[in-house]
Amino acid sequence: MANKIPRVPVREQDPARRATNFEEVCFGYNLDEATLEASRCLNCKNPRCVAACPVGVRIPEFIAALHRGDPAGAAAVIARDSSLPSVCGRVCPQETQCEGACILGIKGEPVAIGKLERFVGDWKLAHSSAAAEPVARNGRRVAVIGSGPAGLACASDLAKMGYGVKIFEALHKVGGVLVYGIPEFRLPKETIVAREIDEVRRLGVEIETDVIVGRTVTIDSLLDEEGYDAVFIGSGAGLPRFMGIPGENLNGVVSANEFLTRANLMRAYDEESDTPIYVGRSVVVVGGGNVAMDAVRTARRLGAEATIVYRRGEAELPARAEEVHHAKEEGIRFRMLTNPVEVLGTDDGWVRGVRCVEMELGEPDASGRRSPVVKAGSEFEIGCDVVIMALGTSPNPLLAATTAGLETDRRGCITADAAGVTSREGVFAGGDAVTGAATVILAMGAGRTAAKAIDEYVRRKFAE
């Protein structure tokens, strides 16, 4: 029976070697491996995996095509619902979504849906499989703010509906968090991200970089002066948070956002880069999410001894299990149940270490996780040259401050309903700009949902 076939393992770089380079960790499946893994799928009549996918990829259909030896057909199935299969196959938390819902995972290992999606996406890029051609335009225009996963997903779906779509990106490169936040060793920029974005362009989507909405143009001007019928905000959450402890203004304390932007977007790891990055001999990263794992593994590759400091236990780490596993293989140190209370400095203003306290887990908090409490008399120090704060991010307040009638919540996130409808007529929002920092696939799902709501809004508006 298909469910008796063991899950096909994925080939990876040797940990000792990969800890010294920025080449991709996982090699992915070849055709034979992908076909064998595809044979494990039970092709359920009521596929729980589809319901668990934020963008609704028809998973059994694309896997069945792959099992038949038809990767082009599999690519066509995925393309109905996702414009970024190579990206999603690499960075989505499949273990808590599609694979977490797989029936085979109840008593064994789920189908490797993410690795199969990655294979299909990469096959499509390698074989120049034809993308969907631009459809006839309906005469209506939509502006999309931000070229990250939410903006790209929204723009793709709208273009397929016939809208003229233009994306406005603040940075000089397209891709949002895909290019500035996720390291090269997890998500190659030129061979994967740039080429999948080219597929979005082939749908007829225009993209303009170096445009700061709120300064270069405003949402009000896009709607009232430039003739756009609706605006989608997918600008993400790039404003870093800090702890508010003594010593955070010392030289050598940086946010994970800045650190990763320098490393990824500005290629600071490259000796020929014009944007250097300092790690010293030892780096402490505060936090336990995927961004913390990306930062600490990047610091390790830049030559530093690297340590994660997290105030809860390992069972509570919010990062993907795969990323934690890879980090441990690469020699990352983990100090669990530990919380910094002060960054220690030298006489000339540089970091020399972190004063920490040990924690214990108490009663569950509002999120359902047990709250950490300080263990009395447990202070100790960790020596380091750099401290990276990976504590989450919030949206840049510029958009709300420059848009009439656009409401935000107490965290600074744009207020929007489940369909992405905001308080300002004609303005929709989704992804991290609404929820705060989350995952690529959730942002894509929000972008797709908003695209449907925009279409309904424009149709209704012009039917009146």
PAVEXMI-614375 format. One record per residue (C-alpha): residue number from 0; residue in three letters; chain; x negated, y, z negated. Coordinates in nm, 3 decimals. Layout:
<recs>
REC    i   aa  ch       c1       c2       c3
REC  NUM  ALA   A        X        Y        Z
...
</recs>
This chain:
<recs>
REC    i   aa  ch       c1       c2       c3
REC    0  MET   A    0.000    0.000    0.000
REC    1  ALA   A   -0.113    0.355    0.068
REC    2  ASN   A   -0.112    0.449   -0.298
REC    3  LYS   A   -0.369    0.175   -0.374
REC    4  ILE   A   -0.634    0.348   -0.162
REC    5  PRO   A   -0.873    0.541   -0.387
REC    6  ARG   A   -0.908    0.915   -0.333
REC    7  VAL   A   -1.185    0.989   -0.085
REC    8  PRO   A   -1.467    1.178   -0.262
REC    9  VAL   A   -1.597    1.505   -0.119
REC   10  ARG   A   -1.965    1.544   -0.040
REC   11  GLU   A   -2.142    1.830   -0.221
REC   12  GLN   A   -2.481    1.995   -0.246
REC   13  ASP   A   -2.708    1.857   -0.516
REC   14  PRO   A   -2.655    2.072   -0.829
REC   15  ALA   A   -3.024    2.146   -0.884
REC   16  ARG   A   -3.061    2.268   -0.526
REC   17  ARG   A   -2.740    2.464   -0.500
REC   18  ALA   A   -2.812    2.655   -0.822
REC   19  THR   A   -3.089    2.829   -0.628
REC   20  ASN   A   -2.898    2.924   -0.313
REC   21  PHE   A   -2.572    3.080   -0.195
REC   22  GLU   A   -2.482    2.809    0.055
REC   23  GLU   A   -2.142    2.646    0.019
REC   24  VAL   A   -2.121    2.390   -0.262
REC   25  CYS   A   -1.869    2.152   -0.102
REC   26  PHE   A   -1.929    2.012    0.246
REC   27  GLY   A   -1.568    1.907    0.297
REC   28  TYR   A   -1.435    1.603    0.483
REC   29  ASN   A   -1.532    1.482    0.828
REC   30  LEU   A   -1.261    1.345    1.058
REC   31  ASP   A   -1.291    0.986    0.938
REC   32  GLU   A   -1.276    1.088    0.573
REC   33  ALA   A   -0.982    1.321    0.633
REC   34  THR   A   -0.790    1.055    0.824
REC   35  LEU   A   -0.847    0.801    0.547
REC   36  GLU   A   -0.740    1.045    0.277
REC   37  ALA   A   -0.433    1.139    0.482
REC   38  SER   A   -0.332    0.772    0.484
REC   39  ARG   A   -0.278    0.791    0.107
REC   40  CYS   A    0.021    1.027    0.143
REC   41  LEU   A    0.355    0.857    0.073
REC   42  ASN   A    0.545    1.107    0.293
REC   43  CYS   A    0.806    1.152    0.020
REC   44  LYS   A    1.163    1.227    0.127
REC   45  ASN   A    1.180    1.505   -0.133
REC   46  PRO   A    0.822    1.631   -0.137
REC   47  ARG   A    0.746    1.793   -0.471
REC   48  CYS   A    0.420    1.924   -0.329
REC   49  VAL   A    0.602    2.159   -0.091
REC   50  ALA   A    0.816    2.300   -0.370
REC   51  ALA   A    0.499    2.362   -0.572
REC   52  CYS   A    0.324    2.551   -0.289
REC   53  PRO   A    0.374    2.930   -0.326
REC   54  VAL   A    0.382    2.973    0.053
REC   55  GLY   A    0.582    2.659    0.126
REC   56  VAL   A    0.337    2.479    0.356
REC   57  ARG   A    0.504    2.166    0.497
REC   58  ILE   A    0.245    1.941    0.345
REC   59  PRO   A    0.370    1.590    0.436
REC   60  GLU   A    0.418    1.703    0.797
REC   61  PHE   A    0.065    1.830    0.845
REC   62  ILE   A   -0.084    1.530    0.665
REC   63  ALA   A    0.121    1.292    0.882
REC   64  ALA   A   -0.012    1.462    1.195
REC   65  LEU   A   -0.365    1.429    1.062
REC   66  HIS   A   -0.307    1.061    0.985
REC   67  ARG   A   -0.197    1.013    1.348
REC   68  GLY   A   -0.529    1.158    1.461
REC   69  ASP   A   -0.375    1.490    1.567
REC   70  PRO   A   -0.559    1.775    1.387
REC   71  ALA   A   -0.425    2.026    1.641
REC   72  GLY   A   -0.073    1.924    1.550
REC   73  ALA   A   -0.158    1.950    1.181
REC   74  ALA   A   -0.293    2.301    1.239
REC   75  ALA   A    0.028    2.400    1.416
REC   76  VAL   A    0.237    2.281    1.120
REC   77  ILE   A    0.030    2.481    0.869
REC   78  ALA   A    0.035    2.791    1.092
REC   79  ARG   A    0.412    2.820    1.049
REC   80  ASP   A    0.362    2.915    0.684
REC   81  SER   A   -0.002    3.010    0.627
REC   82  SER   A   -0.247    3.228    0.816
REC   83  LEU   A   -0.542    3.135    0.594
REC   84  PRO   A   -0.570    2.753    0.568
REC   85  SER   A   -0.950    2.743    0.547
REC   86  VAL   A   -0.943    3.000    0.270
REC   87  CYS   A   -0.662    2.837    0.075
REC   88  GLY   A   -0.813    2.492    0.110
REC   89  ARG   A   -1.120    2.625   -0.069
REC   90  VAL   A   -0.993    2.856   -0.342
REC   91  CYS   A   -0.633    2.762   -0.429
REC   92  PRO   A   -0.576    2.593   -0.769
REC   93  GLN   A   -0.427    2.285   -0.608
REC   94  GLU   A   -0.454    2.088   -0.930
REC   95  THR   A   -0.180    2.302   -1.087
REC   96  GLN   A    0.029    2.345   -0.771
REC   97  CYS   A    0.065    2.106   -0.477
REC   98  GLU   A   -0.166    1.834   -0.607
REC   99  GLY   A   -0.032    1.876   -0.958
REC  100  ALA   A    0.312    1.787   -0.824
REC  101  CYS   A    0.195    1.491   -0.611
REC  102  ILE   A    0.373    1.171   -0.712
REC  103  LEU   A    0.049    0.972   -0.682
REC  104  GLY   A   -0.099    1.182   -0.962
REC  105  ILE   A    0.139    1.036   -1.219
REC  106  LYS   A   -0.051    0.710   -1.250
REC  107  GLY   A   -0.361    0.783   -1.046
REC  108  GLU   A   -0.523    1.051   -0.835
REC  109  PRO   A   -0.312    1.282   -0.619
REC  110  VAL   A   -0.369    1.324   -0.248
REC  111  ALA   A   -0.654    1.572   -0.188
REC  112  ILE   A   -0.418    1.822   -0.025
REC  113  GLY   A   -0.653    2.115   -0.058
REC  114  LYS   A   -0.946    1.935    0.101
REC  115  LEU   A   -0.721    1.818    0.386
REC  116  GLU   A   -0.593    2.172    0.444
REC  117  ARG   A   -0.953    2.295    0.449
REC  118  PHE   A   -1.044    2.029    0.705
REC  119  VAL   A   -0.755    2.126    0.933
REC  120  GLY   A   -0.832    2.497    0.903
REC  121  ASP   A   -1.200    2.443    0.976
REC  122  TRP   A   -1.120    2.211    1.266
REC  123  LYS   A   -0.899    2.478    1.417
REC  124  LEU   A   -1.172    2.742    1.389
REC  125  ALA   A   -1.435    2.507    1.532
REC  126  HIS   A   -1.221    2.401    1.827
REC  127  SER   A   -1.073    2.742    1.906
REC  128  SER   A   -0.727    2.593    1.881
REC  129  ALA   A   -0.486    2.848    2.022
REC  130  ALA   A   -0.333    3.083    1.769
REC  131  ALA   A    0.022    3.202    1.800
REC  132  GLU   A    0.043    3.469    2.067
REC  133  PRO   A    0.190    3.809    1.983
REC  134  VAL   A    0.567    3.814    2.016
REC  135  ALA   A    0.771    4.084    2.184
REC  136  ARG   A    0.786    4.397    1.970
REC  137  ASN   A    1.117    4.509    1.821
REC  138  GLY   A    1.024    4.878    1.814
REC  139  ARG   A    0.989    4.898    1.435
REC  140  ARG   A    0.668    4.967    1.245
REC  141  VAL   A    0.544    4.864    0.901
REC  142  ALA   A    0.236    4.988    0.717
REC  143  VAL   A    0.052    4.744    0.492
REC  144  ILE   A   -0.182    4.875    0.223
REC  145  GLY   A   -0.467    4.637    0.150
REC  146  SER   A   -0.621    4.361    0.361
REC  147  GLY   A   -0.639    4.101    0.087
REC  148  PRO   A   -0.432    3.781    0.079
REC  149  ALA   A   -0.100    3.955    0.002
REC  150  GLY   A   -0.143    4.210    0.280
REC  151  LEU   A   -0.264    3.955    0.535
REC  152  ALA   A    0.025    3.717    0.462
REC  153  CYS   A    0.285    3.994    0.480
REC  154  ALA   A    0.135    4.138    0.799
REC  155  SER   A    0.120    3.797    0.968
REC  156  ASP   A    0.483    3.715    0.900
REC  157  LEU   A    0.603    4.059    1.008
REC  158  ALA   A    0.403    4.039    1.330
REC  159  LYS   A    0.564    3.702    1.405
REC  160  MET   A    0.903    3.871    1.359
REC  161  GLY   A    0.816    4.133    1.620
REC  162  TYR   A    0.712    4.427    1.404
REC  163  GLY   A    0.428    4.658    1.487
REC  164  VAL   A    0.204    4.621    1.182
REC  165  LYS   A   -0.098    4.822    1.075
REC  166  ILE   A   -0.310    4.735    0.771
REC  167  PHE   A   -0.495    5.012    0.589
REC  168  GLU   A   -0.805    4.895    0.400
REC  169  ALA   A   -1.001    5.116    0.159
REC  170  LEU   A   -1.333    4.935    0.199
REC  171  HIS   A   -1.554    4.906    0.505
REC  172  LYS   A   -1.489    4.533    0.543
REC  173  VAL   A   -1.159    4.353    0.581
REC  174  GLY   A   -1.042    4.083    0.339
REC  175  GLY   A   -1.000    4.242   -0.003
REC  176  VAL   A   -1.082    4.005   -0.286
REC  177  LEU   A   -1.175    3.739   -0.031
REC  178  VAL   A   -1.487    3.940    0.062
REC  179  TYR   A   -1.571    4.132   -0.254
REC  180  GLY   A   -1.458    3.896   -0.529
REC  181  ILE   A   -1.523    3.533   -0.431
REC  182  PRO   A   -1.887    3.427   -0.391
REC  183  GLU   A   -2.034    3.299   -0.067
REC  184  PHE   A   -2.102    2.957   -0.221
REC  185  ARG   A   -1.726    2.909   -0.264
REC  186  LEU   A   -1.597    3.097    0.039
REC  187  PRO   A   -1.826    3.177    0.336
REC  188  LYS   A   -1.753    3.525    0.468
REC  189  GLU   A   -1.859    3.524    0.834
REC  190  THR   A   -1.778    3.167    0.929
REC  191  ILE   A   -1.446    3.141    0.743
REC  192  VAL   A   -1.293    3.467    0.615
REC  193  ALA   A   -1.380    3.686    0.914
REC  194  ARG   A   -1.266    3.425    1.164
REC  195  GLU   A   -0.932    3.362    0.993
REC  196  ILE   A   -0.873    3.737    0.983
REC  197  ASP   A   -0.940    3.740    1.358
REC  198  GLU   A   -0.650    3.496    1.389
REC  199  VAL   A   -0.429    3.753    1.216
REC  200  ARG   A   -0.547    4.019    1.461
REC  201  ARG   A   -0.452    3.791    1.748
REC  202  LEU   A   -0.094    3.815    1.631
REC  203  GLY   A   -0.111    4.183    1.719
REC  204  VAL   A   -0.183    4.320    1.371
REC  205  GLU   A   -0.395    4.638    1.370
REC  206  ILE   A   -0.644    4.692    1.087
REC  207  GLU   A   -0.806    5.025    0.997
REC  208  THR   A   -1.084    5.034    0.737
REC  209  ASP   A   -1.219    5.318    0.521
REC  210  VAL   A   -0.870    5.450    0.450
REC  211  ILE   A   -0.791    5.529    0.086
REC  212  VAL   A   -0.415    5.551    0.063
REC  213  GLY   A   -0.346    5.826   -0.186
REC  214  ARG   A   -0.635    6.032   -0.054
REC  215  THR   A   -0.690    5.981    0.321
REC  216  VAL   A   -0.315    5.938    0.370
REC  217  THR   A   -0.024    5.891    0.130
REC  218  ILE   A    0.269    5.654    0.125
REC  219  ASP   A    0.497    5.956    0.153
REC  220  SER   A    0.322    6.072    0.470
REC  221  LEU   A    0.330    5.724    0.623
REC  222  LEU   A    0.707    5.711    0.578
REC  223  ASP   A    0.802    6.074    0.632
REC  224  GLU   A    0.551    6.192    0.892
REC  225  GLU   A    0.392    5.897    1.071
REC  226  GLY   A    0.711    5.712    1.152
REC  227  TYR   A    0.667    5.386    0.960
REC  228  ASP   A    0.997    5.220    0.872
REC  229  ALA   A    0.862    5.051    0.559
REC  230  VAL   A    0.543    5.015    0.356
REC  231  PHE   A    0.408    4.708    0.179
REC  232  ILE   A    0.161    4.758   -0.106
REC  233  GLY   A   -0.083    4.468   -0.139
REC  234  SER   A   -0.373    4.666   -0.281
REC  235  GLY   A   -0.464    4.419   -0.552
REC  236  ALA   A   -0.598    4.491   -0.898
REC  237  GLY   A   -0.952    4.622   -0.897
REC  238  LEU   A   -0.967    4.836   -1.211
REC  239  PRO   A   -1.179    4.643   -1.467
REC  240  ARG   A   -1.103    4.606   -1.835
REC  241  PHE   A   -1.352    4.627   -2.120
REC  242  MET   A   -1.338    4.516   -2.484
REC  243  GLY   A   -1.379    4.856   -2.648
REC  244  ILE   A   -1.661    4.734   -2.872
REC  245  PRO   A   -1.977    4.928   -2.969
REC  246  GLY   A   -2.257    4.917   -2.714
REC  247  GLU   A   -2.048    4.879   -2.398
REC  248  ASN   A   -2.205    5.193   -2.252
REC  249  LEU   A   -2.558    5.052   -2.265
REC  250  ASN   A   -2.755    4.996   -1.946
REC  251  GLY   A   -2.701    4.636   -1.846
REC  252  VAL   A   -2.330    4.613   -1.930
REC  253  VAL   A   -2.121    4.579   -1.614
REC  254  SER   A   -1.779    4.457   -1.514
REC  255  ALA   A   -1.750    4.131   -1.324
REC  256  ASN   A   -1.573    4.329   -1.054
REC  257  GLU   A   -1.876    4.552   -0.992
REC  258  PHE   A   -2.122    4.266   -1.026
REC  259  LEU   A   -1.941    4.045   -0.776
REC  260  THR   A   -1.877    4.333   -0.535
REC  261  ARG   A   -2.249    4.407   -0.525
REC  262  ALA   A   -2.332    4.041   -0.475
REC  263  ASN   A   -2.058    3.952   -0.225
REC  264  LEU   A   -1.961    4.262   -0.028
REC  265  MET   A   -2.303    4.429   -0.043
REC  266  ARG   A   -2.498    4.100   -0.026
REC  267  ALA   A   -2.726    4.200   -0.315
REC  268  TYR   A   -2.857    3.844   -0.333
REC  269  ASP   A   -3.022    3.894    0.007
REC  270  GLU   A   -3.380    4.023   -0.023
REC  271  GLU   A   -3.315    4.251    0.274
REC  272  SER   A   -3.009    4.410    0.111
REC  273  ASP   A   -3.011    4.781    0.033
REC  274  THR   A   -2.804    4.723   -0.282
REC  275  PRO   A   -3.013    4.556   -0.553
REC  276  ILE   A   -2.863    4.382   -0.855
REC  277  TYR   A   -3.028    4.336   -1.194
REC  278  VAL   A   -2.987    4.021   -1.402
REC  279  GLY   A   -3.307    4.012   -1.606
REC  280  ARG   A   -3.400    3.681   -1.762
REC  281  SER   A   -3.073    3.609   -1.939
REC  282  VAL   A   -2.707    3.696   -1.872
REC  283  VAL   A   -2.400    3.661   -2.092
REC  284  VAL   A   -2.060    3.657   -1.922
REC  285  VAL   A   -1.761    3.729   -2.146
REC  286  GLY   A   -1.444    3.552   -2.033
REC  287  GLY   A   -1.318    3.212   -1.923
REC  288  GLY   A   -1.128    3.261   -1.597
REC  289  ASN   A   -1.226    3.196   -1.237
REC  290  VAL   A   -1.384    3.542   -1.211
REC  291  ALA   A   -1.602    3.463   -1.512
REC  292  MET   A   -1.712    3.136   -1.347
REC  293  ASP   A   -1.791    3.319   -1.023
REC  294  ALA   A   -1.997    3.579   -1.209
REC  295  VAL   A   -2.191    3.336   -1.425
REC  296  ARG   A   -2.270    3.104   -1.135
REC  297  THR   A   -2.382    3.401   -0.926
REC  298  ALA   A   -2.612    3.518   -1.208
REC  299  ARG   A   -2.759    3.167   -1.226
REC  300  ARG   A   -2.835    3.174   -0.856
REC  301  LEU   A   -3.005    3.510   -0.895
REC  302  GLY   A   -3.253    3.345   -1.132
REC  303  ALA   A   -3.116    3.416   -1.479
REC  304  GLU   A   -3.032    3.185   -1.763
REC  305  ALA   A   -2.655    3.224   -1.774
REC  306  THR   A   -2.407    3.173   -2.058
REC  307  ILE   A   -2.027    3.186   -2.079
REC  308  VAL   A   -1.889    3.327   -2.404
REC  309  TYR   A   -1.518    3.253   -2.454
REC  310  ARG   A   -1.304    3.310   -2.760
REC  311  ARG   A   -1.093    2.996   -2.722
REC  312  GLY   A   -1.186    2.631   -2.678
REC  313  GLU   A   -1.269    2.445   -2.359
REC  314  ALA   A   -0.917    2.305   -2.334
REC  315  GLU   A   -0.786    2.661   -2.311
REC  316  LEU   A   -1.022    2.777   -2.035
REC  317  PRO   A   -0.803    2.934   -1.763
REC  318  ALA   A   -1.061    2.866   -1.490
REC  319  ARG   A   -1.013    2.581   -1.245
REC  320  ALA   A   -1.147    2.250   -1.377
REC  321  GLU   A   -1.352    2.209   -1.058
REC  322  GLU   A   -1.528    2.542   -1.114
REC  323  VAL   A   -1.604    2.460   -1.477
REC  324  HIS   A   -1.740    2.121   -1.371
REC  325  HIS   A   -1.960    2.278   -1.104
REC  326  ALA   A   -2.086    2.541   -1.349
REC  327  LYS   A   -2.189    2.277   -1.599
REC  328  GLU   A   -2.368    2.080   -1.328
REC  329  GLU   A   -2.562    2.395   -1.237
REC  330  GLY   A   -2.692    2.446   -1.590
REC  331  ILE   A   -2.450    2.710   -1.716
REC  332  ARG   A   -2.429    2.725   -2.096
REC  333  PHE   A   -2.086    2.741   -2.261
REC  334  ARG   A   -2.033    2.901   -2.602
REC  335  MET   A   -1.673    2.823   -2.688
REC  336  LEU   A   -1.478    2.973   -2.980
REC  337  THR   A   -1.710    3.273   -2.969
REC  338  ASN   A   -1.620    3.641   -2.944
REC  339  PRO   A   -1.851    3.943   -2.904
REC  340  VAL   A   -1.810    4.225   -3.154
REC  341  GLU   A   -2.102    4.445   -3.046
REC  342  VAL   A   -2.349    4.479   -2.759
REC  343  LEU   A   -2.695    4.532   -2.905
REC  344  GLY   A   -2.939    4.774   -2.744
REC  345  THR   A   -3.304    4.868   -2.731
REC  346  ASP   A   -3.440    5.208   -2.830
REC  347  ASP   A   -3.440    5.317   -2.466
REC  348  GLY   A   -3.074    5.226   -2.407
REC  349  TRP   A   -3.087    4.880   -2.249
REC  350  VAL   A   -2.909    4.564   -2.355
REC  351  ARG   A   -3.105    4.328   -2.580
REC  352  GLY   A   -2.827    4.097   -2.695
REC  353  VAL   A   -2.472    4.045   -2.819
REC  354  ARG   A   -2.352    4.015   -3.176
REC  355  CYS   A   -2.076    3.755   -3.191
REC  356  VAL   A   -1.843    3.587   -3.438
REC  357  GLU   A   -1.718    3.231   -3.437
REC  358  MET   A   -1.346    3.180   -3.387
REC  359  GLU   A   -1.084    2.927   -3.493
REC  360  LEU   A   -0.757    2.855   -3.314
REC  361  GLY   A   -0.444    2.951   -3.505
REC  362  GLU   A   -0.079    2.960   -3.404
REC  363  PRO   A    0.029    2.992   -3.037
REC  364  ASP   A    0.064    3.345   -2.899
REC  365  ALA   A    0.320    3.478   -2.649
REC  366  SER   A    0.144    3.291   -2.365
REC  367  GLY   A    0.178    2.959   -2.547
REC  368  ARG   A   -0.194    2.932   -2.615
REC  369  ARG   A   -0.321    2.911   -2.972
REC  370  SER   A   -0.443    3.251   -3.090
REC  371  PRO   A   -0.810    3.276   -3.187
REC  372  VAL   A   -0.887    3.410   -3.534
REC  373  VAL   A   -1.225    3.509   -3.677
REC  374  LYS   A   -1.407    3.257   -3.895
REC  375  ALA   A   -1.528    3.445   -4.203
REC  376  GLY   A   -1.904    3.497   -4.240
REC  377  SER   A   -1.983    3.357   -3.895
REC  378  GLU   A   -2.174    3.644   -3.729
REC  379  PHE   A   -2.471    3.554   -3.509
REC  380  GLU   A   -2.661    3.701   -3.215
REC  381  ILE   A   -2.726    3.588   -2.859
REC  382  GLY   A   -3.023    3.749   -2.686
REC  383  CYS   A   -2.972    3.866   -2.327
REC  384  ASP   A   -3.064    4.138   -2.076
REC  385  VAL   A   -2.725    4.178   -1.907
REC  386  VAL   A   -2.364    4.148   -2.027
REC  387  ILE   A   -2.089    4.096   -1.768
REC  388  MET   A   -1.732    4.161   -1.880
REC  389  ALA   A   -1.485    3.931   -1.701
REC  390  LEU   A   -1.173    4.022   -1.895
REC  391  GLY   A   -0.924    4.082   -1.617
REC  392  THR   A   -0.830    4.380   -1.405
REC  393  SER   A   -0.536    4.612   -1.344
REC  394  PRO   A   -0.421    4.807   -1.036
REC  395  ASN   A   -0.579    5.138   -0.943
REC  396  PRO   A   -0.336    5.411   -1.062
REC  397  LEU   A   -0.396    5.628   -0.753
REC  398  LEU   A   -0.108    5.489   -0.546
REC  399  ALA   A    0.156    5.541   -0.811
REC  400  ALA   A    0.021    5.885   -0.898
REC  401  THR   A    0.050    6.003   -0.536
REC  402  THR   A    0.384    5.844   -0.443
REC  403  ALA   A    0.713    6.008   -0.536
REC  404  GLY   A    0.949    5.777   -0.724
REC  405  LEU   A    0.716    5.476   -0.747
REC  406  GLU   A    0.745    5.328   -1.095
REC  407  THR   A    0.485    5.127   -1.287
REC  408  ASP   A    0.493    4.927   -1.609
REC  409  ARG   A    0.285    4.979   -1.923
REC  410  ARG   A   -0.006    4.787   -1.769
REC  411  GLY   A   -0.013    5.014   -1.468
REC  412  CYS   A    0.129    4.746   -1.238
REC  413  ILE   A    0.382    4.853   -0.975
REC  414  THR   A    0.735    4.761   -1.075
REC  415  ALA   A    0.903    4.535   -0.816
REC  416  ASP   A    1.174    4.271   -0.820
REC  417  ALA   A    1.133    3.909   -0.707
REC  418  ALA   A    1.169    4.012   -0.342
REC  419  GLY   A    0.903    4.283   -0.373
REC  420  VAL   A    1.149    4.574   -0.373
REC  421  THR   A    1.014    4.876   -0.565
REC  422  SER   A    1.185    5.184   -0.709
REC  423  ARG   A    1.099    5.385   -0.396
REC  424  GLU   A    1.322    5.320   -0.097
REC  425  GLY   A    1.135    5.160    0.191
REC  426  VAL   A    0.838    5.064   -0.027
REC  427  PHE   A    0.769    4.701   -0.116
REC  428  ALA   A    0.486    4.550   -0.320
REC  429  GLY   A    0.343    4.213   -0.412
REC  430  GLY   A    0.040    4.026   -0.536
REC  431  ASP   A   -0.199    4.155   -0.801
REC  432  ALA   A   -0.071    4.512   -0.763
REC  433  VAL   A    0.253    4.386   -0.922
REC  434  THR   A    0.145    4.095   -1.143
REC  435  GLY   A   -0.207    4.193   -1.239
REC  436  ALA   A   -0.497    3.966   -1.148
REC  437  ALA   A   -0.372    3.624   -1.032
REC  438  THR   A   -0.456    3.375   -0.754
REC  439  VAL   A   -0.499    3.408   -0.378
REC  440  ILE   A   -0.209    3.176   -0.302
REC  441  LEU   A    0.033    3.353   -0.537
REC  442  ALA   A   -0.054    3.681   -0.366
REC  443  MET   A    0.010    3.522   -0.028
REC  444  GLY   A    0.344    3.391   -0.149
REC  445  ALA   A    0.441    3.739   -0.265
REC  446  GLY   A    0.339    3.883    0.071
REC  447  ARG   A    0.556    3.634    0.257
REC  448  THR   A    0.853    3.700    0.029
REC  449  ALA   A    0.817    4.074    0.080
REC  450  ALA   A    0.800    4.030    0.458
REC  451  LYS   A    1.146    3.871    0.454
REC  452  ALA   A    1.280    4.150    0.233
REC  453  ILE   A    1.130    4.415    0.463
REC  454  ASP   A    1.291    4.255    0.766
REC  455  GLU   A    1.628    4.250    0.592
REC  456  TYR   A    1.586    4.613    0.482
REC  457  VAL   A    1.492    4.742    0.827
REC  458  ARG   A    1.770    4.547    0.999
REC  459  ARG   A    2.024    4.680    0.751
REC  460  LYS   A    1.891    5.035    0.774
REC  461  PHE   A    1.917    5.053    1.150
REC  462  ALA   A    2.249    4.872    1.165
REC  463  GLU   A    2.413    5.151    0.965
</recs>
